[in-house]
Amino acid sequence: MLLSDYIYLTRRLLRDANGRFWTNDSDIVKYVNLGRDRVVVDTVCTRVNAVMPVTQGQEGYSLATNVLPVVQALPAPARNIMAVLGVNFIQTATLFIPLKRVAWSELNRALRCNPFQGLPVAWAMQGLGEFFIAPLPPGPNYTIEVDCIYLPNNLKDSTDVETAIPDPLSELVPLMAARLASYYEQDKARRDDFIINYEMEKNMMLASMPPFSVSNRYT
């Protein structure tokens, strides 16, 4: 999918293929990129594992400073880390220990009131931009694996290729872009139609390829 394809399909949904109302593609491009972000949020389609070093005695790690450069080097077309879903402490080349996710208040109470160095057992987010692990890493040569979701780089030129959102999930982008265009146009009727169709198409797609699964739904 090219950006030009997104623009064309969005205009068709808006019944403005000839550009009579939306005379400037730049507005449509903004809605397309906002729509791409929403598709990522809803489908978790840009989920990756980033293996990054930890510093001895350091507990806090920034998504922008520590995690994002690692994801970009995979390479992945990432401009921001949206969320962290899990952290594994890599004790040896064959031993990846999943850390328990806890609330920040619990990590602070149980493991930070008297900081000590040892193999990390838990992690927690503080706000949206930084996560903490505890106990403190005991040496300089350890790494962690961060299971995260990234927001993709914005498409700018009409020939830019979609490399973050795979087919057929990319087909959802024009529906969300058209919904956003109708939202800012204050056309409530069409806005509601677009979100209904978006949710229907998204749910049908994810029914065949759910982003999350469990081994036993009864446990």
C-alpha positions in Angstrom: 0.0 0.0 0.0 1.3 3.4 -1.0 0.4 6.7 0.6 -1.2 7.6 -2.7 -3.4 4.5 -2.4 -4.5 5.6 1.1 -5.3 9.1 -0.2 -7.3 7.6 -3.1 -9.3 5.2 -1.0 -10.0 7.8 1.7 -11.3 10.3 -0.9 -13.5 7.6 -2.4 -15.0 7.0 1.1 -15.6 10.7 1.5 -17.2 10.9 -1.9 -14.6 13.4 -3.0 -12.5 11.6 -5.5 -12.1 14.7 -7.6 -11.0 16.9 -4.7 -13.9 19.3 -4.8 -14.2 19.6 -1.1 -10.8 18.4 0.2 -8.8 20.4 -2.3 -5.5 19.8 -0.6 -4.0 16.4 -0.1 -2.1 17.6 3.0 -5.3 17.4 5.1 -6.0 13.9 3.9 -2.4 12.8 4.7 -2.8 14.1 8.3 -5.9 12.0 8.7 -4.2 9.0 7.1 -1.3 9.1 9.5 -3.7 9.6 12.5 -5.7 6.7 11.2 -2.5 4.5 11.0 -1.8 5.2 14.7 -5.4 4.2 15.6 -5.1 0.9 13.6 -1.8 0.2 15.5 -3.5 0.9 18.9 -6.5 -1.4 18.0 -4.7 -4.3 16.4 -1.2 -4.3 18.1 0.2 -5.0 14.6 3.6 -3.4 15.3 4.6 -5.5 18.2 8.3 -6.3 18.4 10.9 -7.6 20.9 13.8 -5.2 21.6 16.9 -6.6 23.3 18.7 -3.9 25.1 21.5 -3.6 27.7 20.8 -2.7 31.3 23.2 -0.8 33.5 24.4 -2.2 36.8 22.5 -0.5 39.6 20.1 1.4 37.3 16.4 0.8 37.8 14.7 3.2 35.3 14.7 3.0 31.5 13.2 5.5 29.1 11.0 4.4 26.2 12.3 7.2 24.0 16.0 7.1 25.0 16.6 3.5 25.7 14.0 1.4 23.9 13.2 3.4 20.7 16.8 3.4 19.3 16.9 -0.4 19.7 13.6 -0.8 17.9 14.7 1.5 15.1 17.8 -0.6 14.6 15.9 -3.8 14.1 15.0 -2.1 11.7 11.5 -1.0 12.3 9.9 2.2 11.0 9.3 3.5 14.5 8.9 7.1 15.7 7.7 6.4 19.2 7.1 3.5 21.6 3.4 3.3 22.4 3.5 0.7 25.2 5.5 -2.0 26.9 3.7 -5.3 27.3 6.4 -7.4 29.0 10.0 -7.6 30.0 12.3 -10.7 30.1 15.6 -10.6 32.0 18.2 -12.4 29.9 20.3 -14.1 32.6 22.2 -16.3 30.1 22.1 -16.9 26.3 19.5 -19.7 27.0 17.7 -18.4 30.0 15.1 -15.6 29.5 13.3 -14.9 32.8 9.9 -13.2 32.4 9.6 -10.5 35.0 6.3 -10.0 36.8 4.5 -6.8 36.0 3.2 -5.0 39.0 1.7 -1.6 39.8 4.2 1.2 40.4 3.0 1.5 44.0 3.7 -2.2 44.6 7.2 -2.1 43.1 7.9 1.1 45.1 6.6 -0.5 48.4 8.1 -4.0 48.1 11.4 -3.5 46.2 12.4 0.1 46.2 12.2 1.1 49.9 15.6 -0.6 50.5 17.2 -0.9 47.1 19.6 -3.8 46.6 21.3 -5.5 43.6 20.2 -8.9 42.5 18.5 -10.6 39.6 15.4 -8.6 38.6 12.1 -10.2 39.3 9.5 -7.5 38.6 8.9 -4.4 36.5 6.5 -1.5 36.5 5.6 1.5 34.4 5.8 5.0 35.9 3.6 7.2 33.7 3.8 6.4 30.0 7.4 7.1 29.2 9.6 5.1 31.6 9.7 1.6 33.2 11.5 0.4 36.2 13.0 -3.0 37.0 13.8 -4.4 40.5 16.0 -5.5 42.2 18.8 -3.5 40.6 20.8 -5.3 37.9 23.8 -6.9 39.6 26.4 -6.6 36.8 27.4 -4.6 33.7 26.8 -7.3 31.0 23.1 -8.2 31.4 20.4 -7.5 28.8 16.6 -7.5 28.8 14.1 -8.2 26.1 11.3 -5.6 26.0 8.0 -6.7 24.3 6.7 -3.4 23.0 4.4 -1.8 20.5 5.6 1.1 18.4 3.9 3.9 16.5 5.1 4.1 12.9 6.9 6.9 11.1 4.4 9.2 9.3 4.0 8.8 5.5 4.9 12.0 3.7 5.3 11.5 0.0 2.7 9.9 -2.3 5.2 7.2 -3.2 6.0 6.3 0.4 5.3 2.6 1.0 3.5 1.2 4.1 6.0 -1.0 5.8 4.6 -1.0 9.4 0.9 -2.1 9.0 0.6 -5.4 7.2 -2.1 -6.4 4.7 -5.0 -6.8 5.1 -5.0 -4.6 8.3 -3.8 -1.7 6.2 -7.3 -1.8 4.6 -8.6 -0.3 7.9 -6.6 2.9 7.5 -8.8 4.6 5.0 -11.9 3.9 7.0 -10.4 5.5 10.1 -9.0 8.4 8.1 -12.4 9.1 6.6 -13.9 8.9 10.1 -11.4 11.5 11.3 -12.1 13.7 8.3 -15.8 13.6 9.0 -15.1 14.3 12.7 -13.3 17.5 12.0 -15.9 18.4 9.3 -18.5 17.9 12.1 -20.5 15.6 10.0 -21.9 13.4 12.8 -23.9 11.0 10.6 -21.0 10.0 8.3 -18.6 9.9 11.2 -20.8 7.4 13.0 -21.2 5.3 9.8 -17.4 5.1 9.3 -16.7 4.1 12.9 -19.3 1.4 12.7 -17.9 0.0 9.5 -14.3 0.3 10.9 -15.2 -1.7 14.0 -17.0 -4.4 11.9 -14.1 -4.8 9.5 -11.5 -4.8 12.3 -13.4 -7.4 14.3 -13.8 -9.7 11.4 -10.1 -9.5 10.6 -9.0 -10.0 14.1 -11.3 -13.0 14.6 -9.1 -14.8 12.1 -5.8 -13.5 13.5 -6.2 -12.4 17.1 -3.3 -10.3 18.4 -3.4 -12.0 21.8 -4.2 -15.6 22.6 -4.3 -17.8 25.6 -3.5 -21.5 25.9 -6.6 -22.2 27.9 -9.5 -19.8 28.0 -10.8 -21.3 31.3 -7.6 -20.6 33.3 
